Every structure is written in structure tokens, then in C-alpha cells.
Amino acid sequence: MLIYGKNVADEYLKTGKKINKTYLLDNYNGKMNFPNVEIINKNEMDKLVKGNTQGIVLDIDYEYANLEEITCKENSLIVILDHLEDPHNLGAIIRTCEAAGVDGIIIPENRSVSVNSTVVHTSAGSIFNTKIVKVVNLRQTIQKLKKQGFWFIGTDMEGTDYREINYNGKTCIIIGSEGFGMSRIISEECDFKASIKMNGKVNSLNASVAAGIIIYEAIYKRG
């Protein structure tokens, strides 16, 4: 996978993980301690990625985490994304989760955005400090975690005021897709439904904004 931008590259370098190739623009003026460097011109860099590279592109192998890595704590807080499709939303949610100290994010394998260069760039490199798990079956994963003592809080316009919900203990916050919200089968698995009151003419929030509001409410309530 190709990732780009100085902040993203610096964050990845801190992980100590392998860099397959480093592409630097011929007038690059940032850190130079990257391995396997190839100097290229602007036309060559534009062919690699579409975006503001700031003169650096890394070729890396991204690895998803295992479910056990994010569920082993006594008081785990996990975010589940129910078929989110916009890579910018995923990147923004990752950035919020990393800042808030969320233990991990779960995404489904099918009909969902995966980690790509846009996600990494939007997360400003915070993805490398965040554990993301990709699962084959979201509902089965939820049922498995229920047996481990997790509570599930979904987001729904007709739910309980998000400020009145108890977020203590092993908790999963479920954020629905941009256009349709939570799917029916995932909604049925929720123990609670959290609603954010809308006072304006627009009746819904961007998925990443809604996620940020509820995640920080959970962090506040959990102390």
C-alpha cells in the first residue's frame, strides 16, 4: 500500500515496521532517514498517488490487528463501524479514536471501506497507533463479544439521549453507514440505542461527527 505526506511518513517510521520503498521528490526537504530511497520527479510522483504528497511516498504492508488484541482489557472500549463506505469518514473516526484512547475499531470485510492511502492520510498517521480489526461476519463477532461480557450501544435517531446512557464496563459503540445507519440485523443486537438531538433543519450528522460526540461522551462518563 502507498502512503504519503510528511506527518504520515514520520508516524509510520516511528513504528519501526518495514518500509518496502521510499519515493522522494527530487527537491524534497524533509527527514532523509528513510530506507530504500528512490528519487523521482513530480510527474513520476503524480503517477503514484493522487494527492498532496509533500514530496514523500512510502510503499508499506499494512497489517490488521486480531480481535483478541482489542478485547483483552477488563474495561475495553471498542468502536464498530457498520458498513461505512467513505474513506474520509473512516480516517476521521480513526483519528478521533486514537486521540480519545479507544482500544480498537472493528470493520466488516465486505461492503465496507478498508484501510487505504486516503484513510491513512485523513487519519494524519494516527492509524499507526490504532488497532483495526477486519472481520468476516459482523453479527457473529458481536454475538461472540456478548459472551465475553460486552455491552453494545448503537446510534439511532429514535434512541435514548446519548448523555443518559451508561458507558462503563466492556463497551462497543456502533456507528452506522453514511446513507442508511445501522443495518437491521446489527440494530437488533444492540443493548441500547443512543440518539443525538437535532435542533436544526438537517436531520442527521456526518458519521465521523456523530462518532466523535458519542466517543467523547463515553470517555467522559467512564472517568
N, C-alpha and C positions, 0 to 999 in steps of 0.2 A: 504494500500500500504506500502511496506517495503522500507525505505530509509536508506542509510548507509554512513559512513565516518564522521570524526570529524567536518569538516567545515560545511557539510550539516546539521548535527545534531545540531550544535551550532546556525546556521541560523534559523532553524525551532524552536528551543527553544525560540529565541527572539520574535517570532510571538505571543507567549502566547497561541497558539492553542493546542487543546487536543492531548496528546500522549497516544495511546491505550496501548502500551507496549514498554519497553526499554530492549533490549537484549545487555548485556555487556559480552565481553570475560573475562574469569577468571583472566587474567593478565592485564586488561585494566588500563591505567594510565592517562586518560584524566579527563574532568569535571565529577563530580559524582552527580550533582544536577538535574538528570532526574527522572521523576516519574515512578512508576510501573516497577521496575527493576527486571530482571531475569538474573542471572549469568549462562553462558553456556560455554562449552568447544569449541575448534576450530572445531571439527567435526560437532557439532551441528550448529555452525555459518555458516559453509560452506554449510550446507543443506538449510539454509535460503536464502542466496543470493550468486551469483557468482560474485566476485569482491573483491577489496581491501577495506574491511570494516573498517580498522584501529581499530577494536575491538568494534564497536558500530553499532547497527541496531535499527531503530525506526519503529514501526508499527503506521501509521497515516492514516487519512481520508483526501485525497486531494479534495479541492473544486474549481471548475472553477468559474470564475467571470461572471457577467451578462454583456451583450453588453452595457447597459446604463452606466456602471461604467467606461468604457474607451472612451466614445464618448461625454461626457458631457462638456468638455472644449471647449473654443472658438477656440483654435488653436491645437486641438488634432493631434498627430502623432501616427499612428497605423501601425503595420506590419501584413499582411495577408499571410498565408502560404498555397499555392495551392497544397494540397495533398503531402506534404513532408512525406517521409517514414522512414528516418534514425533517430533513437532517438539521436544519437550523433550530427547530424546536428541541430535538434530541441534544444537540450541542449545548443549548442554553440550559436545559434541565441538568445535564451533567455538571455544568459549571456551578449551578446552584447547589446541587447535591454535594459537590466537593467542598464548597465554602461552608455549608451547614454541618458537615461531618456525617452525612448519611453513609451507612455501611455498604450499600451496593445498590445496583439497578438491575432489574430483570426485564429483558425484552424477548418477544417471541421470534422464532426462526422465520416464520412465513408471514407475508402480508404486513411487513413492518420494515422501517428503515434500519439498516445495520450501520455499524461503525465504518465511516468512510472519511475521505480527506476533508470534506465540508464539515462533518460532525467534529472532527478533531480541531479544525481551525476555529469553528464557532465556540468550542469549549475553551479556547485560548490555552490549550495544553493541559487543562485540569483533568482531562480524561486519563492521563497517565498516573494520576493519584486517585482514581476512582475505579472500583471493581464493577465490571459489567458482565452479566451472565446472560447467555442466549439459550433459551430452552425450546424444545420441540413442541410441547403442549403446555400452554399457559394454565389452563384449568387444572390439569393433573398436578402441575407444580404447586398451585395454590392449595389443592387438597392435601398434598404431601406436607406442606408447611403448616397447615392447620393441625396436623397430627403432632407437630413439634411445638405447638402452643402459640402460634402466631394469630393475631387478630388482623382483619382486613377492612380497611377504610377506603371506600370508593368515592369518586367525585360525581355528584349528580345535582342538577338544578332543583330537584324536588326533595333533596335530603335535609338533614338536620344542619343547623347553623354550625359551620366548621369550628367556631370558637367554643362550642358547648360539648365537644367530643373529647373523650379521654384517650390520649395518645401514649400512655405509659405501657410498659411491657414490650414484648416482641410484637412489632407493628409493621404492617405493609400498607403503604399508601398507593392506591391505584389511580393512574391518570388515563383517561380515555383518549381515543383518537381525535384528531382535529375536527373532522366533519360529523362524526356520529357518537362521540362519547364512548362510554364503556359498552362493550357488546353484551347481549342479554345473558349469555352463559357465564360471563365474568361478573356481571352485576348480581346474579343470583348467589354468587359465592361470598359476597360482601357481608360483614357483620354490621357495618354502619355505612351510611351514605352522608358525605359531607357536602354542604352547599355554601357557595359564596354569594351573598346578597348582591343583586344588581339594582342600582338606582337610576342608571341611565337608559337610553333608548336601545342600546346594544344589549342583547340578552345572554351573551356568553363572553368568556375571556379566552385569550390565546392559551393554548395548553401549557406552555412554559411559564406564563404568568400565574395561572391557577396553581400550578405545581409549586412555584416559589412561595405563594401565600400560605398554602397548607403545610408545606415542609417546615417553614419557619414558625408557624403556629405550633406544630408538633415539637420542634426543638425547644420552644419557649415553655410549653406545658411540661415537658419532660425534665426541665431544670437544667 
